[in-house]
Amino acid sequence: MKRCAGGPGLIFLSVARPRLAGIIRFGEVEGLSRPAAIVAILLAALAAPNAVRSQDAAARVGVLGPDEEPRFSETVSGLRRGLEEQGYGAERVRVLEGRAQRGNEAAARAVARALADQGLDALLVLGSALVRPARESAPRVPIVLITPGDPVAAGLAESLARPGGNLTAMTFEYPELSAKRLELLRELQPRLRRVLILYDPRDASPRQGAAAARAAAGALSITLVERAVRNADEITLALKELDGVEALLGIPGGVTSGHYEQMVQAANAKRIPSVFHTRTHGTGDAVLTYGASDVDLARQAARLLDKILKGTPAGELPVERPSRLALVVNLRAARALGLSVPPALLVRADAVIE
């Protein structure tokens, strides 16, 4: 409340609310004393957001994620499709997009605050690194997190069964998947010995992925050439290590998420196969992908958002894993690299790209 000079007998009250900002003149409220007028106007100001919301009854779901394409748009597309499947047409829900530069926490807080000022009912957060800015800027907004890591190990949830606080999650990466991808590379290349991985050490999810790959490599007698990367220049430099390896293993999450296409093309230029967690625009030329797609994850996350919009606290919703994992073999890419894909691998594939 801001008291301003307004002439004899007039006071101006500045009211700031989500979707409401007005200057109300009082001292002109007929039949009311000044104290009574103040009380009446304050009550009206408190009720105003509900009045505005009654005129626009659509639920508001925000999406906060790194400004990286095409992943952001693909995820939002999957979310919209999932919400439609849950009965939320355009008249029942508004999806508000918030894009933040990866690694810039101040920018992420500003974007999260701008989303929260729109009166969010729930927030979909893409990546564990954005949870803290989201919670700081919108502490009361329920969060559904999509992460390639374990939210419990990252300190974001109390347990998988009951995350607690204002958060639940969809996690699409767990240790056995990193082991499985290395096994797939070994099956593709029986003499495989050295594999390059790039991971972002600032993010808990890729750190977990790298640790899982490290453990699996030991069991498979594979040497991992590990490179920690924090930006595009470091990714470009790390890809020079392709000269000394026989395959590239993609670790989901962190800064590499916006550079999958560069990584795949660099590996293909060296005639080295690569494997990633999902087939997207950026990984379309990889020889193998195994895991869940961003689109499918967002569609599944819509079910959690539906429960939140119907009143269930986010922290009481168990963390979910993908309902479907897909193995895709890009036979065209393999042939271009001079590789023969074993028939047993083709038989198990959910899809084969000719």
N, C-alpha and C positions, 0 to 999 in steps of 0.2 A: 504494500500500500504506500502510495506516495502522495503527500499532502502538498498542494501547490496553491499559490496565490490565484484567486479568481474573482477578485472584486469583493465588495462588502456583502457578507452573508453567503458567499459561495465558496465551496471547497471542491477540488478536483481529486478524484481517486483513480489512480492507474491500476487496472486489473489485468494481470498476466496469467493466462490459463492456456492449456493446450487448445489450439484452434480458436482462442478467444483473446482479444486484446482491445480494451475499450477505455475511454475516459468518460466517467459518469459524473454528471453535475448534480449535486444535492444541496439542500438549503432551498430547493424549489419543490420539494415533495409536499404537496398540499396536505395540511392537517397533521403533520408530524413535526415533533421537535427535532433539533439537530441530532441528539443522541439516538433517538428512535430511527431517524433516517439513516444514520450510519449503520445501525444493526440491520435494517431492512435491506440496504444495498449489499452489505457483506453476505447476508444469506442468499441474496439473488446471485451474487458472484459465485458462491460455492455451488449453487444448483445449476449454474449455466452450462458447465461441461456436459452434465447429464441431459440437459435440454438439447444441446447441439448433437449429442450422440443419438438421441431419439430420432432426430431428423435424418441422421446418417447411420443406420443400424448395422452397416457392414462391419464385420470384424476386421481388425487391422493386424496383419502378420508382417513383420519386418524380416529382411534377409541381410545379414551383415557378413561380408566376405571379402577376400582379396580382389583387387581390381585386375583380374586376369581372365582373358578370353581365350577360347570360348567356354571355359569351365564355368564361370559365373552364370552366363546366360543359359547354359545347358542345365545347371542345377535349378535355376528359377523355373525353367520350363517344366522340369520334372515335378517340382513342388506344385505348380499350378495344376498340372495333370492329376497329381495325387489329391489335391483339395477338391477338384471337380469330382473325382471318384468317391470322395467322402460326402458329397452333396453340397459343396460350397461353390455355387456359381458366382459370376461376376457381381451379382447384386448382394451376395452374402459375405464376401471377403474382398479386402483390398490387400494386395501384396506390394509392400514398399521396399525398394531396393537401396541398400547402402554399401558402397564400394570404398574400400580403404587400401592405401598402398601397403604392401606387405612389409613388415618390420618397423613401421612407423606407428608406435603406440599412441602418440598424441593425436595423430590423424584418425586413428581408429576410435578413440574416445569421442572426438568431435562428431564423427559420422554416427556413432551409437547414440550420442545425445540428441542429434537432429532427428533420428528415427524415433527415439523415445518421446520427443516433443510432439510427435504426431498421434500420441495416445495409443501406443501399441497394446495389443492383447497378448501377443507372444512374439518371440524373436528366434529365428533360425540362424545359428552361427556356424560358419564354415571354417573349421580349424580351431584347435585348442588355444593357439596364441591369441585369439580374439576374445576369449571368454573373460579375461580380467578387465579389458577396456569396456566390454559390454556390461559387466556387473557393476563397475564403478560409475558408469554413466546412466544405467537403467537398473538399479538394484532390485526393483520390485517387479520387473517384467520377467515372466517365465521364459526359460531358454531351452531350446532343443539344439543340441550340438551335434554336428556331423564331423567325425574325426577318424583318422586312420589309426589312432592309438588307443590305449587303455585309459579311460578318464579317471579310474581309481588310482592307477600308478602315477598319473600326472598330477594327482592331488586336487582334481576338480570334482570328484564324487566320493561319497563315503563308501558306497558299495555298488555293485552292478544291479542288485535286486532293489535297492532303495537308495538312489543317489543323494537325496537330501537337498536342502536349500531350494533354490529356484531353478534347478537344472536337471534335465535328463538328456540322453544322448543316443545317437546311432553310431556304432563303431564298425568300420568295415575292414579293419586290419587286425590280425592277431598272429602270434608267433608261427603257428603251423602253416600259414599262407606263405611267409617268406621261405620256409623250408620247402614247401611244395613248389614254389617258383624255381628254386635252385635245382630241385629234382627234375623238373621239366627241362631245364637247360641241359642237365646231365644226360637226360634221355635223348634230347635232340643231338647232343654232341658227347658221345660216350667218353672221349678222351679229354673232356673239359678240365682245366686245372686252375685257370686264373680268371677272376670275374671282377669287373669294376663296379663300385657303388658310389653314388653321390648322395649326400644327405645334409639337411640343414640342422646344425647342432643347437640352434636357438629354440627349436620347437620340440616339445616332449614326444610328439608322435613319431617323427622320423628318427629321433634318437632310439626309441623303442624298436622301430623297424630295423635299424642298423644292428642293434644288439641281437635281435632274433636271427638276422641273416648271418651274423658272425658265429653264433652257436651252431646253426645248421651247416655252415661251410666246414666247420671242423669235423662234423660227423661224416661229411661227404668227401673229405680230403680235398677240398677246394680252397685255394688261397684268395681271400678278398683283398682287392686294392681299394682302400677306403679314402675318400676325399670329402672333407667337410666344406660346404659351400654356403655363402651368405648372400651372394648377389650374382648378377648376370656375368660379370667379368670373371669371378671365381669359377663359375660353371664352365665358361669357355676354356679357361686354363686347365681345369680338371679333366676335360674331355680329351686333352692331349695324351692322357694315360691310356687311351684306347689302343695305342701302338703296342702296348705290352700285355694285352689281355686277349681273351678269346670270346668274351660275352659281356653284356651290360645288363645289370639288374637294377630296375627302377625301384626306389624307396618312396612310397607315397608320403605326401605332406611337405610343408615348408616351401622354401623358395623354388625348389625344382618343379613344383606343380605348374608353374607358368612357363616352363621351358622343356616340356616333354618332347615337343616336335623337334627342337634343336638337338636334343639328346639322341632321339631315334635317327634323325638324318645323319648325325655325326657317326653313329655306329654303322649305319648302312654304307656310308662312304668308305669305311674301313673293311667292309664285308664281314661285319661282326653282328651276330644276332642279339636282339634285346628282348626283355620280357618286362611287362608292366602290369599294374593291378587291374586296369580296365581299358577297354577300347573306346577311345574318344577321337575327336578331330586331330589332336596332337599325337596320339599313339597309333593312328591308323596304319602306319607303315611298319610297326613293330612285328616281329615274327610271331610272338606269343603274348597273350594277355590272359590273366587268370584272377578273377575276383568279382567285385560288384561295381556296377557303373554308378556314376554320380547321379544320373537321371533316376535310376531305380532306387537309390538311397533316399533321394529327396521325395520320391513318391511314397516310400515307406514312412518317412518322417512325417508326412501329412497325417498319418493315423495318430501319431503322438500329439500333434498339434490339435487334432479334432478333440481328443480327450481333454486337453488343457482348456480349449475354448468352451467345453461343456462343464468345466469346473473342477477337474482333477488337478491337484497341485503337481507341478512338474517333478518335484523331488520324490514323489510317491510312485512315479512311473518307472518301471525297470528299464535299464539300458538294453537296447535291442541290437541284434546283429542282422546282417542281410538275410533276406528270405531266400535269396538265390545267388549262387556263384557260377560264373560262366568261364569255360576255357575256350578261347578263340585262337585258332591256328591260321595264320596268314600264309597260305601256301604260295601265293604269288610273290610275297616278299622273300620267302625262303628260297625259292628258285632263283630269284635275282641275285641272292648271295651265294648261290652254288651249293645250297644245302638240300639234302634229302631228308624229308620228314618221315620217321618210322611209322609204319602202318598202325601200330598199336596206339600211337599218339593221336593219329587222325580218327581212329574209331572212338576214342574217349572224348573228342572235342564236341562242344555244344554247337560250334559253328566253324566252318572252314571257308576261308576267303580264297576263291579261285582266281 
